[in-house]
Amino acid sequence: MTWPLFLAAVLAIPLLGFGAAFHPSVRSELAPARIAAALALGVVALTLTGLALTWASVRWSLATLAAPPLAVSLLLGHFWARCPAPPRRPGHASRRIALAATAIAALALVLLFWTLVTAGATSVDYLFFWGVKAARFAAVRGVDTELLRWKYFGHAVPDYPPSVPILQAWGALAAGRLPWRFVPVCSLLWIVAAAPLARALLRRRIGDDAATAVACFWVAATSITIAQSYSGGNAEAQLLFFETLAVAALLVEDAAAGASRFLPALMLAGAVLTKVEGAAAAIAIVAGTVLRDALERRRGTLRRALPIVFAPAAALLAWFAFQRHIGLAVGYSSHGPLLGVSARFLPSILGEGLRNLDAGTLWLSWVVPIAFLLAARPDPRRLLPALALVAGLCGFLVFDYMHDTRDPSQRIGWTTPRVSQSALSACILAAGLAWFGREPRGQQISAAAATPPAP
Amino acid sequence: MNPADADPPGRSPRLWLIAAFALCCFPIAARTAHPLDEQLFVPITPLDRTDGARAEQWSFLEACRPHLPPQPVFTIVAEDPDAAMSLFMMSIGAFPDSLPLPTMYYGMPAPEIGRQADFVLAYRQPPLPHWNLRLVARVRHGAVYARLPAP
């Protein structure tokens, strides 16, 4: 029985990053939301530790992998616990809404669990390279650099970021070997972990019931699309966790300068360590945020962009430096020359792309948020961090498919349902804020203070 | 109640909850479209319900496992180049202490690599006769062979 040990190791990852739960930007939230922040730091720290240990020729063990993240967490947690944190806004949640949302979200998660546990949503790539790398990393107790360089391992995309294999190897080390049948079930945990923090972030801008309802819709839509796109065991759910929370944190932040960007910076670092698309998404999210701040004339736009630029850039550089250290080609390989694009298959790309955005719900997962978004007629500037991800990811996909020298319909069918999930997630968050949202709390306060008392 | 906590007039969270429930109806409908015995079938491989061909190949690798020594150096032969490639890719993870050598890589023959292996896992076809092998075991969908020492 290896799976209970694997599960225990996965559930222990938030312990490695417990320091993040004490950061002032999340410390006053409820425990499940704080655990999500701790999970994010745990994942990032574990990934970087895995690389550093291999670089330093130190064999992996549970102790060597856990010690540095725990030490960092202890230091950061101790420091952050002394910093003042804004109090949590008292809740005004309707019991009926909360119960209904919990029941619907639980139904969606049970359906996803059932699909994953019955091997109905396992990614083939998990057996071709994600899990393969994890099993080999655990076997050699480090990043298997010889394997990554082997000419007959090119199919396993050795340049892909290392977070997912390192996390799965962490579990395999605890379990003694990789429990191949069980690992895909853990994809569910990313949705379970993200939902409370997404809700906590949303309620900074919208009412409790609205935040609950939007988070519930998000859980339903993402659970279904994870299953429908066969994302069990691959990197998609983890990427969805990081990108969703990065977008949510940036969407709801106070317009007044000074609010911490620790959380989105951490999430963006996690995204770029998870998948190549994470880097493209980070660029889009950061661009959207900077543009929003500039258009809204927020103070310190460039200075405040530093954390969300530096954190993912540092994570990416760490991976690229490791690539260079072990003798891999540095960077990511593209599908042909960067500008070698052709519009020959554009009709096919657009047609197949749209067809494959049905998200397992005959497009309803997209139609609902888009309808709310259009009906709300929001100021689009406020939603730019999310809208930039939607547009950037869709544009990135089309650009990528335009490199194909043959009709990419088959590749679109394999990839679009998986890769578009983050765009769907961002669309839901944007729609929720547009439909229920008001001006940021800081602006409200400023406006109220500026309003002269009635005579 | 703080005015900021109230939802805008006419914008009830119930609409979102109804939409969320509507989404859940799609996988429920997909599930109930299959017979119960199919629903209750306990999968053996990670791909039983997503890719029948790869599931069979994974089963073949698992069936070979008891007939291989620790840390084996092996190759896989299969008539279908796609099957050979899939089996090679999966075997690297399925046998993490081993060294799988390709006899075919992305459809390109690499017999000079594969012939260095001590064991041959033959999937749905016998290995070439001149490879000088002895049968170790027949397994479901194929057989395991060992290389004979050179005379």
Interface residues (C-beta under 8 A of the other chain):
Chain A: R89 H92 I97 A100 A101 I104 A105 L107 A108 L111 W114 T115 T118 A119 G120 A121 T122 V124 Y126 L127 F128 F129 G131 V132 K133 A134 A135 R136 A138 A139 L147 Y152 F153 H155 A156 R177 L178 W180 R181 V183 P184 I206 G207 D208 D209 A210 T212 A213 V214 C216 F217 V219 A220 A221 I224 A227 Q228 Y230 G233 G360 T361 L362 L364 S365 V368 F372 G432 W435 F436 R438 R441 Q444
Chain B: M1 N2 A4 D5 A6 D7 P8 R11 P13 R14 L15 W16 L17 A19 A20 F21 A22 L23 C24 F26 P27 I28 R31 Q39 F41 V42 P43 T45 P46 L47 D48 R49 T50 D51 R54 W58 M85 S86 F88 M89 M90 I92 G93 A94 P96 D97 L101 P102 Y105 Y106 A110 I113
